[in-house]
Amino acid sequence: MGRSLRFRLLAAIIFVVIVAVSVTAIFASGTTTGEFHRYMLRNNTRLMQHFSLLLAGAYSQTQTWEGVQPSVEHLGWVSGNRLVLADAAGRVVADSGRELVGQAVGADWPEPLDSVIVAGRPVGRLYLNPVAGPAPIDLGFLAAVNRLVLIGALLAGVLAVLVTLALSHRIVRPIERLTAAARQMEQGDLTGRVSVRSGDEIGQLASAFNAMADGLTRLEQLRRKMVGDVAHELRTPLTNIRGYLEAAQDGLVTPNIALVNNLYEEVMLLNRLVDDLQELALAEAGQLHLERRPLDVSEVARLATEAIRPQAEARGLELSLDLPPDLPPVAADPHRIGQVLRNLFNNALEFTPQGGQVTLTARLDGTWVCLEMGDSGPGIAPEYLPFVFERFYRADPARARTTGGAGLGLTIVKQLVEAHGGRVWVKSTPGAGSVFGFTLPVAVSSP
């Protein structure tokens, strides 16, 4: 409990609230008391000056303090304070409390608030609460004020704690949901998601978590799909090889050049698949070796086209090139770019019907050379376009061999182009063919 974020957040905020409220209450109480005493002092000073004038008038009539006790008692009752009047010799001549008459002024008494002046000479001194301290009315007022300050501080503290509880719940609850979903994911269940209810940092964290979970789910699906795809792609040639060998072993067929050619074709198919997987793994790990140098991409495109032309003619397809004569050289590995073009050509030949056309074009776009290969095939449905560069992906769920190869060619194209710093894309309209494009950086001329 003591380690939970909710408890620590609640304890920290409550501690801050208690300190803030306590300091505020102490400051408010001290300030109120000080200001009240200063106010009473100013008020009592003015009041004592007025009383001194009244007592001076009484003394002027008799030139003595005899009979002044009733007046002092009355003035004390009016002011709510204890008044003590001493003569010029320091002897108490009147006390509104009726206790100190005839006694000498105490050494520990405070300074008199005012002097009684008659004919320019002091005849008496007026003391305010010299023995009993502040008047009860003053103490009662201060006690009431301090009590109200204390009650206000307690109410503010309780309210702050309640608000803190609500805020801590609002802050910590989404984190608890994220933790539960993360633990669910840790146990292998990738279906857990958290609801996004705000646009603040926690809401952004929840969105990022959901995006990560979606990515992990997709990666897991791709992993499982890849295992099945690899098994599928390996199973067919291995089954064929096994069938040929078992037939030869049982004497059903006689080993001859035709059988050897069939076995060789199946072995080469396995070899290409393994090479593609290895090359793809190296490219994705960033360990693919590139021999980059200034390259005439038009020449590489012509060589790739001539290499694929026999297959195109055998399928009844027309190949055409549209390459500007002034294309600048690109910084690329000629072997890898040739592989990219051959993969794109093979993909186009697989999906272009007899009598169709495959066209390779190029153009300069700033510091990039853009190459696009278009075909007159059936096109790709919009829902499949985001996935065409994924490994083993084919829109045909049956994965019949007549609909294409292992599904690694376009993935390798993407990895090789990105290894050169370029990008790939596909544009397609169902029934109107497809266009696969990629960019290569223009080679920087040496000074």
Secondary structure, DSSP 8 states (H G I E B T S, - for coil): -TTSHHHHHHHHHHHHHHHHHHHHHHHHHHHHHHHHHHHHHHHHHHHHHHHHHHHHHHHHHHSS-TT-HHHHHHHHHHHTS-EEEEETTSBEEEETTSS-TT-B--TT----SEEEEETTEEEEEEEESTTT-S-HHHHHHHHHHHHHHHHHHHHHHHHHHHHHHHHHHHHHHHHHHHHHHHHHHHTT-TT-------SSHHHHHHHHHHHHHHHHHHHHHHHHHHHHHHHHHHHHHHHHHHHHHHHHHTTSS---HHHHHHHHHHHHHHHHHHHHHHHHHHHHTT------EEE-HHHHHHHHHHHHHHHHHHTT-EEEEE--TT---EEE-HHHHHHHHHHHHHHHHHHS-TT-EEEEEEEEETTEEEEEEEE-S----GGGGGGTTSTT--S-TT--GGG-SSS-HHHHHHHHHHHTT--EEEEE-TTS-EEEEEEEEB-----
